[in-house]
Amino acid sequence: MGPRPELSTAAKPFFRNGQLLAIPRRRTARLAVLDLLANQFEPGRRYTESNVNSVLSQYHPDVCSLRRYLVDEEFLGRSDGEYWRVGGTFEVN
């Protein structure tokens, strides 16, 4: 997992001490949170469901909902039990 990401203005109210307090109901805020979480996955790398759960559990206990939102909102792709990053913002060096 990479370094703790900087929080966007929309995501900031949902985090305290690096922990996601609640999954936002409003889609705009939820997308900001999901973008932040997607940045914890390396582009081009495949992850098992267990790996994804391990990363997400560091932020919030409801890893199933977070994983489903990441796939449904096209931040992560999923096939044959593997996940990979397909969306979100990317840092360019």
C-alpha positions as a Markdown table, in Angstrom:
| # | Residue | x | y | z |
|---|---|---|---|---|
| 1 | Met | 0.0 | 0.0 | 0.0 |
| 2 | Gly | 1.2 | 3.5 | -0.8 |
| 3 | Pro | 1.5 | 6.5 | 1.5 |
| 4 | Arg | -1.6 | 7.9 | 3.1 |
| 5 | Pro | -3.2 | 10.1 | 0.4 |
| 6 | Glu | -4.1 | 13.8 | 0.8 |
| 7 | Leu | -7.8 | 14.3 | 1.4 |
| 8 | Ser | -9.8 | 16.3 | -1.0 |
| 9 | Thr | -12.3 | 18.9 | 0.3 |
| 10 | Ala | -15.2 | 16.6 | -0.5 |
| 11 | Ala | -13.6 | 13.6 | 1.3 |
| 12 | Lys | -12.2 | 15.3 | 4.3 |
| 13 | Pro | -15.3 | 15.3 | 6.5 |
| 14 | Phe | -15.5 | 11.6 | 6.2 |
| 15 | Phe | -12.1 | 10.8 | 7.7 |
| 16 | Arg | -10.6 | 11.1 | 11.1 |
| 17 | Asn | -7.0 | 10.0 | 11.9 |
| 18 | Gly | -6.8 | 8.2 | 8.5 |
| 19 | Gln | -10.0 | 6.2 | 9.2 |
| 20 | Leu | -13.1 | 6.4 | 7.1 |
| 21 | Leu | -15.9 | 7.3 | 9.6 |
| 22 | Ala | -18.8 | 6.5 | 7.2 |
| 23 | Ile | -19.3 | 5.7 | 3.5 |
| 24 | Pro | -20.9 | 8.8 | 2.1 |
| 25 | Arg | -24.5 | 8.5 | 0.9 |
| 26 | Arg | -24.2 | 11.5 | -1.5 |
| 27 | Arg | -22.6 | 10.3 | -4.7 |
| 28 | Thr | -20.3 | 13.3 | -5.2 |
| 29 | Ala | -18.7 | 12.8 | -1.7 |
| 30 | Arg | -18.7 | 9.0 | -2.2 |
| 31 | Leu | -16.8 | 9.4 | -5.5 |
| 32 | Ala | -14.2 | 11.6 | -3.8 |
| 33 | Val | -13.7 | 8.9 | -1.1 |
| 34 | Leu | -13.5 | 6.1 | -3.7 |
| 35 | Asp | -11.0 | 8.1 | -5.7 |
| 36 | Leu | -8.8 | 8.4 | -2.6 |
| 37 | Leu | -9.1 | 4.6 | -1.9 |
| 38 | Ala | -8.5 | 3.7 | -5.6 |
| 39 | Asn | -5.1 | 5.5 | -5.3 |
| 40 | Gln | -4.0 | 2.8 | -2.9 |
| 41 | Phe | -3.9 | 0.3 | -5.8 |
| 42 | Glu | -1.1 | 0.4 | -8.4 |
| 43 | Pro | -2.2 | 0.7 | -12.0 |
| 44 | Gly | -1.3 | -2.4 | -14.0 |
| 45 | Arg | -1.2 | -4.7 | -11.0 |
| 46 | Arg | -3.7 | -7.4 | -10.3 |
| 47 | Tyr | -5.0 | -8.1 | -6.8 |
| 48 | Thr | -6.9 | -11.0 | -5.2 |
| 49 | Glu | -10.1 | -10.2 | -3.3 |
| 50 | Ser | -8.1 | -10.9 | -0.1 |
| 51 | Asn | -5.5 | -8.3 | -1.1 |
| 52 | Val | -8.2 | -5.7 | -1.9 |
| 53 | Asn | -10.0 | -6.5 | 1.5 |
| 54 | Ser | -6.7 | -6.1 | 3.3 |
| 55 | Val | -6.1 | -2.6 | 1.8 |
| 56 | Leu | -9.7 | -1.4 | 2.4 |
| 57 | Ser | -9.9 | -2.8 | 5.9 |
| 58 | Gln | -7.2 | -0.2 | 6.9 |
| 59 | Tyr | -9.8 | 2.5 | 6.3 |
| 60 | His | -13.2 | 1.0 | 7.1 |
| 61 | Pro | -14.6 | -2.4 | 8.3 |
| 62 | Asp | -17.2 | -2.6 | 5.6 |
| 63 | Val | -14.8 | -3.8 | 2.9 |
| 64 | Cys | -17.6 | -5.5 | 0.9 |
| 65 | Ser | -19.5 | -2.3 | 0.3 |
| 66 | Leu | -16.3 | -0.4 | -0.5 |
| 67 | Arg | -15.1 | -3.0 | -2.9 |
| 68 | Arg | -18.6 | -3.1 | -4.6 |
| 69 | Tyr | -18.7 | 0.7 | -4.9 |
| 70 | Leu | -15.1 | 0.7 | -6.4 |
| 71 | Val | -16.2 | -1.8 | -9.0 |
| 72 | Asp | -19.6 | -0.3 | -9.7 |
| 73 | Glu | -18.2 | 3.2 | -10.1 |
| 74 | Glu | -15.4 | 1.9 | -12.4 |
| 75 | Phe | -12.4 | 2.6 | -10.1 |
| 76 | Leu | -11.5 | -1.1 | -10.1 |
| 77 | Gly | -12.1 | -3.8 | -12.7 |
| 78 | Arg | -13.0 | -7.4 | -11.6 |
| 79 | Ser | -12.9 | -10.7 | -13.4 |
| 80 | Asp | -12.2 | -14.3 | -12.3 |
| 81 | Gly | -11.5 | -13.3 | -8.7 |
| 82 | Glu | -9.0 | -10.7 | -9.6 |
| 83 | Tyr | -9.2 | -6.9 | -9.3 |
| 84 | Trp | -7.2 | -4.1 | -11.0 |
| 85 | Arg | -7.3 | -0.4 | -11.1 |
| 86 | Val | -9.1 | 1.1 | -14.1 |
| 87 | Gly | -10.1 | 4.6 | -13.0 |
| 88 | Gly | -9.6 | 7.5 | -10.6 |
| 89 | Thr | -7.1 | 10.3 | -10.6 |
| 90 | Phe | -3.5 | 9.4 | -11.3 |
| 91 | Glu | -0.4 | 11.3 | -10.2 |
| 92 | Val | 2.0 | 12.1 | -13.1 |
| 93 | Asn | 5.6 | 12.4 | -12.3 |
